[in-house]
Amino acid sequence: MKKKYYLEGMLGLLSLLGFVGVFTEERMFLAFFAFACNFQYFFIPADEMMTAYMNKSAARAFYGDMFLTGAVTLGCILAGLPAGRALLYGILAGWAAAVVVQSLSVSFYRFRESWGAQ
């Protein structure tokens, strides 16, 4: 099978935003260099097991994103923040959680697969 995960590999281009942190005083952008590990998906041939765990990981990330977006937004509104600012914080927290959940989930499945476990 010659299918590869090109869209997942394209997420590696987000690592270019890390250079904003190198050439300016905005050091928070350095965290985008973590996306460089996604370039590996250009070179990994996909099989049925990889497709299955990528789908499971994406689903977990989506549900985590939706739950945390709602929870943080509601929490911020109850704390007295304006609705627009609360939604911004909720979306930010949800996106960050989705990236972390998806990355950890894929890592877990890849390590499990490399160790020979089912």
GULUMMI-559568 format. One record per residue (C-alpha): residue number from 1; chain; x, z negated, y negated. Coordinates in Angstrom, 2 decimals. Layout:
(NUM,"A",(X,Z,Y))
...
This chain:
(1,"A",(0.00,0.00,0.00))
(2,"A",(1.46,1.04,-3.33))
(3,"A",(-0.90,-0.86,-5.61))
(4,"A",(0.82,-3.13,-8.11))
(5,"A",(-0.46,-5.47,-10.76))
(6,"A",(0.41,-3.51,-13.89))
(7,"A",(-1.98,-5.37,-16.18))
(8,"A",(-0.49,-8.68,-15.06))
(9,"A",(2.96,-7.24,-15.73))
(10,"A",(1.87,-6.09,-19.18))
(11,"A",(1.26,-9.75,-20.08))
(12,"A",(5.05,-9.96,-20.16))
(13,"A",(4.91,-8.06,-23.45))
(14,"A",(3.51,-11.24,-25.01))
(15,"A",(7.02,-12.63,-24.63))
(16,"A",(8.06,-10.38,-27.51))
(17,"A",(6.18,-12.75,-29.81))
(18,"A",(8.90,-15.29,-29.01))
(19,"A",(11.21,-13.38,-31.32))
(20,"A",(9.02,-14.48,-34.23))
(21,"A",(10.22,-17.99,-33.45))
(22,"A",(13.83,-16.84,-33.30))
(23,"A",(13.86,-14.99,-36.62))
(24,"A",(11.57,-17.30,-38.62))
(25,"A",(11.09,-21.03,-38.96))
(26,"A",(7.93,-20.95,-36.80))
(27,"A",(9.43,-22.49,-33.65))
(28,"A",(6.05,-22.72,-31.91))
(29,"A",(6.33,-18.99,-31.13))
(30,"A",(9.27,-19.70,-28.80))
(31,"A",(6.73,-20.76,-26.16))
(32,"A",(5.72,-17.10,-25.79))
(33,"A",(9.01,-16.44,-24.00))
(34,"A",(7.36,-18.07,-20.96))
(35,"A",(5.33,-14.88,-20.50))
(36,"A",(8.51,-12.98,-19.60))
(37,"A",(8.07,-14.09,-15.98))
(38,"A",(5.05,-11.78,-15.75))
(39,"A",(7.34,-8.73,-15.75))
(40,"A",(7.92,-9.45,-12.04))
(41,"A",(4.48,-8.01,-11.24))
(42,"A",(5.77,-4.52,-12.03))
(43,"A",(8.01,-4.78,-8.95))
(44,"A",(5.91,-6.73,-6.43))
(45,"A",(3.84,-4.52,-4.11))
(46,"A",(0.34,-5.91,-3.70))
(47,"A",(-1.22,-6.67,-0.34))
(48,"A",(-4.58,-8.12,0.66))
(49,"A",(-3.36,-11.70,0.50))
(50,"A",(-1.95,-11.23,-3.00))
(51,"A",(-5.19,-9.63,-4.17))
(52,"A",(-7.14,-12.57,-2.75))
(53,"A",(-5.04,-15.27,-4.39))
(54,"A",(-4.88,-13.42,-7.70))
(55,"A",(-8.68,-13.28,-7.70))
(56,"A",(-8.95,-16.98,-6.80))
(57,"A",(-6.48,-17.89,-9.52))
(58,"A",(-8.29,-15.79,-12.12))
(59,"A",(-11.62,-17.40,-11.20))
(60,"A",(-10.18,-20.91,-11.49))
(61,"A",(-8.63,-20.05,-14.85))
(62,"A",(-11.89,-18.60,-16.14))
(63,"A",(-13.97,-21.62,-15.15))
(64,"A",(-11.35,-23.99,-16.54))
(65,"A",(-11.35,-22.04,-19.79))
(66,"A",(-15.13,-22.11,-20.14))
(67,"A",(-15.41,-25.80,-19.28))
(68,"A",(-12.62,-26.91,-21.60))
(69,"A",(-13.78,-24.69,-24.47))
(70,"A",(-17.21,-26.31,-24.37))
(71,"A",(-15.90,-29.83,-23.86))
(72,"A",(-13.32,-29.70,-26.65))
(73,"A",(-15.76,-28.03,-29.04))
(74,"A",(-18.41,-30.66,-28.34))
(75,"A",(-15.86,-33.46,-28.65))
(76,"A",(-14.60,-32.16,-31.98))
(77,"A",(-18.13,-31.79,-33.34))
(78,"A",(-18.94,-35.35,-32.28))
(79,"A",(-15.71,-36.48,-33.97))
(80,"A",(-17.01,-35.05,-37.24))
(81,"A",(-15.12,-31.76,-37.55))
(82,"A",(-16.90,-28.72,-38.98))
(83,"A",(-18.37,-26.43,-36.32))
(84,"A",(-16.02,-23.54,-37.10))
(85,"A",(-12.91,-25.70,-36.83))
(86,"A",(-14.26,-27.35,-33.67))
(87,"A",(-14.86,-23.96,-32.05))
(88,"A",(-11.34,-22.85,-33.00))
(89,"A",(-9.85,-25.92,-31.33))
(90,"A",(-12.06,-25.40,-28.30))
(91,"A",(-11.03,-21.77,-27.89))
(92,"A",(-7.37,-22.68,-28.36))
(93,"A",(-7.53,-25.45,-25.76))
(94,"A",(-9.50,-23.26,-23.35))
(95,"A",(-7.05,-20.37,-23.60))
(96,"A",(-4.06,-22.64,-23.12))
(97,"A",(-5.71,-24.27,-20.10))
(98,"A",(-6.56,-20.87,-18.61))
(99,"A",(-2.94,-19.75,-18.88))
(100,"A",(-1.67,-22.96,-17.30))
(101,"A",(-4.28,-23.02,-14.50))
(102,"A",(-3.72,-19.37,-13.62))
(103,"A",(0.06,-19.73,-13.63))
(104,"A",(0.07,-22.88,-11.52))
(105,"A",(-2.48,-21.48,-9.10))
(106,"A",(-0.56,-18.23,-8.57))
(107,"A",(2.66,-20.20,-8.16))
(108,"A",(1.05,-22.44,-5.56))
(109,"A",(-0.24,-19.48,-3.55))
(110,"A",(3.06,-17.59,-3.78))
(111,"A",(5.08,-20.62,-2.65))
(112,"A",(2.63,-21.26,0.16))
(113,"A",(2.89,-17.62,1.24))
(114,"A",(6.69,-17.65,1.13))
(115,"A",(6.74,-20.82,3.27))
(116,"A",(4.62,-19.06,5.89))
(117,"A",(1.53,-21.24,5.53))
(118,"A",(-1.93,-19.69,5.62))
